[in-house]
Amino acid sequence: MRRLTTVLSACLYACGDNLGIPPDAMRDAGPFETAPHIPMPLVFPHAGTVLPSVKLVTVTFAGYAARADVEAFGDLVVQSSWYAAAGAEYNVTAGAQLQKIVLGPAPASLSRDAVHDLIENLVEVSPLVTPAVSEDGLLYLLYVPPTVAFSDPLGARSYHGVLKLAAGVRVPFAVVIDDGGGLAATTVAAAHQLINTATNPFEEPRDGYYADPPVSDPWSLVLGEVADLCGGEDPIVESGFAMPRVYSNDAVVAGKSPCKPFVPDDTWNDVSPKPSQMPQVAPGDAVTFQLTGWSTQEIPDWKLSTHVADRSDFTLSEMSPELSSDMINNKSQVTLTLHVPTDAPSGATGGVFVLSGAHVHPWAIGFIVE
């Protein structure tokens, strides 16, 4: 999950009681009602810059075992029902696979810098790139096979970026790290990067769709493009290829499960924290949040866990999160306590995702050091 979307409610709440309420204690008899909760975040268009009709270039290395499959996936994905559903509200429509490029044998290792140089060299010799078309939907999608050791200070994960060429020409690209987990995992990662790039193609000035909350909002700790927000959902399968579900502002506003394409009996379960914004906390102190569970339908108790937020200045072990209970349900409450390191510098931010249930629905919670 990277930067999960935003501008949550601007409401500020008082801190909750330090004693967690047992998960079953607050259930009401009678018809099911979703517990009151902070609205799900929204992604914003900024300048609304997108790739409205992608011209896809699939790039692989010679000898890549999945080459034929990912090339076939490239033909399908930008014409798929999945792509139409995922892109419609973000002004992204069907595209086409323009070319399939096969490089020489894969190197033993690659880094982000090496990938950037590789794609830049490819662009320079490619007849596809001219100032007239390079900002009109062209997207290079590179697959890195599992035989390649990928070194990256951010971790060996798929990502997207942009080349800045002479005369200010910008060319988006995406990199899919095939970790050997199978074709389904590879196409989910590729589709994830494809829709993120199409809806937010240029790293600077970042004028497409993504979450952009103020620093006081815990969602500022999250990387939030449209495919990042539904990362725990089961993928959908179209024409034999697996693709991820994608966040929908329209669904959030309608009070529905926020991931599309929609599936029958879709349910969302999550937590709503109090306070909802990031309190200022002194080094060496701790802060306690009251978490209220909520779900769109009646479901059994679900399990909670924590994971460090994308942009937290502190590790999970440094914050030592403590849940009063790791089980919750609609309208029931537990508490979460986060600790601030004694040597934390003023202005630093820390936080976690509280992950709900089997689909690890996240909610961002954090603090600012005084």
Residue pairs with C-beta under 8 A, 6 or more apart in sequence:
1 222
1 223
1 228
1 229
1 231
1 232
1 310
1 353
1 362
2 222
2 223
2 224
2 225
2 228
2 310
3 210
3 211
3 222
3 223
3 224
3 225
3 228
3 310
3 311
4 41
4 211
4 219
4 222
4 223
4 224
4 228
4 229
4 353
4 362
4 364
5 40
5 41
5 42
5 43
5 210
5 211
5 219
5 222
5 224
5 226
5 228
5 229
5 247
6 41
6 42
6 43
6 44
6 211
6 212
6 213
6 217
6 219
6 220
6 222
6 224
7 41
7 42
7 44
7 211
7 212
7 213
7 217
7 219
8 38
8 39
8 40
8 41
8 213
8 217
8 218
8 219
8 276
9 38
9 39
9 276
10 277
11 38
11 276
12 275
12 276
12 277
13 274
13 275
13 276
14 274
14 275
15 274
15 275
15 279
15 287
15 288
15 289
15 290
16 274
16 288
16 289
16 290
16 333
16 335
17 290
17 335
18 288
18 335
18 337
19 324
19 335
20 323
20 324
20 325
20 333
20 334
20 335
21 332
21 333
21 334
22 325
22 332
23 293
23 301
23 325
23 327
23 328
23 329
23 332
23 334
24 301
24 329
24 332
25 332
26 331
26 332
26 333
27 329
27 330
27 331
27 332
28 331
32 297
32 298
32 330
34 294
34 295
34 296
34 330
35 272
35 292
35 293
35 294
35 295
35 330
35 331
36 272
36 292
36 294
37 270
37 272
37 292
37 294
38 272
38 273
38 276
39 252
40 252
40 258
40 270
41 211
41 213
41 219
41 224
41 229
41 252
42 211
42 249
42 252
42 253
43 209
43 210
43 211
43 224
43 225
43 226
43 229
43 247
43 249
44 209
44 210
44 211
44 212
45 90
45 208
45 209
46 206
46 207
46 208
46 209
46 210
46 212
47 205
47 207
47 208
48 91
48 207
48 208
48 209
49 200
49 201
49 202
49 207
49 208
50 90
50 91
50 92
50 198
50 199
50 200
50 201
50 208
50 209
51 92
51 95
51 137
51 139
51 172
51 197
51 198
51 201
52 91
52 92
52 93
52 137
53 93
53 94
53 95
53 96
53 137
54 78
54 92
54 95
54 96
54 137
54 139
54 194
54 198
55 95
55 96
55 98
55 128
55 133
55 136
55 137
55 138
55 139
56 74
56 77
56 78
56 95
56 96
56 97
56 98
56 139
56 141
56 194
57 97
57 98
57 99
57 100
57 101
57 126
57 128
57 138
57 139
57 140
57 141
58 70
58 71
58 74
58 97
58 99
58 100
58 101
58 141
58 143
59 101
59 102
59 103
59 119
59 122
59 140
59 141
59 142
59 143
60 67
60 70
60 71
60 100
60 101
60 102
60 103
60 142
60 143
61 102
61 103
61 104
61 105
61 106
61 143
61 144
61 145
61 148
62 102
62 103
62 104
62 105
62 106
63 105
63 106
63 145
64 70
64 106
64 143
64 145
64 178
65 145
66 143
66 145
66 178
66 183
66 186
67 102
67 143
69 183
69 187
70 143
70 176
70 186
70 187
70 190
71 97
71 100
73 187
73 190
73 241
74 97
74 100
74 141
75 97
76 238
76 239
76 241
77 83
77 187
77 190
77 191
77 194
77 241
77 243
78 94
78 95
78 96
78 97
78 194
79 94
79 95
79 96
80 238
80 239
80 243
81 238
81 261
82 191
82 236
82 238
82 243
82 261
83 92
83 94
83 95
83 194
83 195
84 93
84 94
85 246
85 260
85 261
86 92
86 195
86 226
86 227
86 246
86 260
86 261
87 93
87 195
87 198
87 199
89 248
89 249
89 250
90 198
90 199
90 209
90 226
92 195
92 198
92 199
95 137
95 198
98 128
98 138
99 128
101 122
101 126
103 118
103 122
106 144
106 145
106 147
106 148
107 114
107 148
108 148
108 149
109 148
109 149
109 150
109 151
110 118
110 144
110 148
110 149
110 150
110 151
111 150
111 151
111 152
112 152
112 154
112 159
115 142
115 144
115 175
116 161
116 163
118 142
119 140
119 142
119 163
119 173
120 163
120 165
122 140
123 129
123 140
123 163
123 165
123 171
128 138
129 138
129 165
129 169
129 171
131 167
131 169
134 165
134 169
134 170
134 171
135 169
135 170
135 171
138 171
138 172
139 172
139 173
139 174
139 194
139 197
139 198
139 201
140 171
140 172
140 173
140 174
141 173
141 174
141 176
141 190
141 193
141 194
142 173
142 174
142 175
142 176
143 176
143 178
143 186
143 190
144 150
144 175
144 176
144 177
144 178
145 178
146 178
146 179
146 180
150 156
150 177
156 177
156 179
157 177
158 174
158 175
158 176
158 177
158 189
158 190
158 192
158 193
159 174
159 175
159 193
160 172
160 173
160 174
160 175
160 193
160 196
160 197
161 172
161 173
161 174
161 175
161 203
162 170
162 171
162 172
162 173
162 201
162 202
162 203
162 204
163 170
163 171
163 172
163 173
164 170
165 171
170 201
170 202
172 197
172 201
172 202
173 197
174 190
174 193
174 194
174 196
174 197
175 193
176 186
176 189
176 190
176 193
177 189
178 186
178 189
179 185
183 241
183 242
184 235
184 241
184 242
185 242
187 241
187 242
187 243
188 235
188 242
188 243
188 244
191 227
191 243
191 244
192 227
192 228
192 231
192 244
193 227
195 226
195 227
195 246
196 225
196 226
196 227
196 228
199 208
199 209
199 210
199 225
199 226
200 206
200 208
200 209
200 210
200 225
200 226
201 208
202 208
209 225
209 226
210 224
210 225
210 226
211 219
211 222
211 224
211 225
213 219
213 220
214 220
215 278
215 349
215 368
216 277
216 278
216 368
217 277
217 278
218 273
218 276
218 277
218 278
218 309
218 351
218 364
218 365
218 366
219 364
220 278
220 311
220 349
221 309
221 310
221 311
221 312
221 349
221 351
221 364
221 366
222 228
222 309
222 310
222 311
222 353
222 362
222 364
223 310
223 311
226 246
226 247
227 244
227 246
227 247
228 247
229 247
229 258
229 259
230 244
230 245
230 246
230 247
230 258
230 259
231 244
231 360
232 355
232 359
232 360
232 361
232 362
233 244
233 245
233 259
233 359
234 245
234 359
235 242
235 243
235 244
235 245
236 242
236 243
236 244
236 245
236 261
236 263
237 243
245 259
245 260
245 261
246 259
246 260
247 258
247 259
247 260
248 256
248 258
248 259
248 260
251 257
251 258
251 259
251 260
251 262
252 258
255 296
256 262
256 266
256 268
256 296
257 266
257 267
257 268
257 296
258 268
259 266
265 297
266 296
267 295
267 296
267 297
267 299
268 295
268 296
268 361
269 293
269 294
269 295
269 296
269 299
269 302
269 330
269 356
269 357
269 361
270 293
270 294
270 295
270 356
270 361
270 362
270 363
271 291
271 292
271 293
271 294
271 304
271 328
271 354
271 356
271 363
272 291
272 292
272 293
272 294
272 363
273 289
273 290
273 291
273 336
273 354
273 363
273 365
274 289
274 290
274 291
274 292
275 289
278 349
278 351
278 366
278 367
278 368
279 287
279 367
279 368
280 367
280 368
280 369
280 370
281 287
281 340
281 367
281 368
281 369
281 370
282 340
282 369
282 370
283 340
283 341
283 342
283 343
283 344
283 369
283 370
284 340
284 341
284 342
285 339
285 340
286 337
286 338
286 339
286 340
287 337
287 338
287 340
287 367
288 335
288 336
288 337
289 335
289 336
289 337
289 338
289 365
290 333
290 334
290 335
291 304
291 328
291 333
291 334
291 335
291 336
291 354
292 331
292 332
292 333
293 302
293 328
293 329
293 330
293 331
293 332
293 333
293 334
293 356
294 330
294 331
295 302
295 329
295 330
298 330
299 329
299 330
300 329
301 327
301 328
301 329
302 327
302 328
302 329
302 356
302 357
302 358
303 326
303 327
303 356
303 357
304 323
304 325
304 326
304 327
304 328
304 334
304 354
304 355
304 356
305 326
305 354
305 355
305 360
306 316
306 321
306 323
306 336
306 352
306 353
306 354
306 355
307 316
307 352
307 353
307 355
307 362
308 314
308 315
308 316
308 319
308 351
308 352
308 353
309 350
309 351
309 352
309 353
309 364
309 366
311 349
312 319
312 349
312 350
312 351
312 352
312 366
313 344
313 348
313 349
313 350
314 340
314 341
314 344
314 348
314 350
316 352
318 339
318 341
318 350
319 338
319 339
319 340
319 341
319 350
319 351
319 352
320 338
320 339
321 336
321 337
321 338
321 352
322 336
322 337
323 334
323 335
323 336
324 334
324 335
324 336
325 334
326 334
327 334
328 334
328 356
336 352
336 354
336 365
338 350
338 351
338 352
338 365
338 366
338 367
340 350
340 367
340 369
344 350
344 369
345 369
346 369
346 370
347 368
347 369
348 368
348 369
349 366
349 367
349 368
349 369
350 366
350 367
350 369
351 364
351 365
351 366
351 367
352 364
352 365
352 366
353 362
353 363
353 364
353 365
354 362
354 363
354 365
355 361
355 362
356 362
356 363
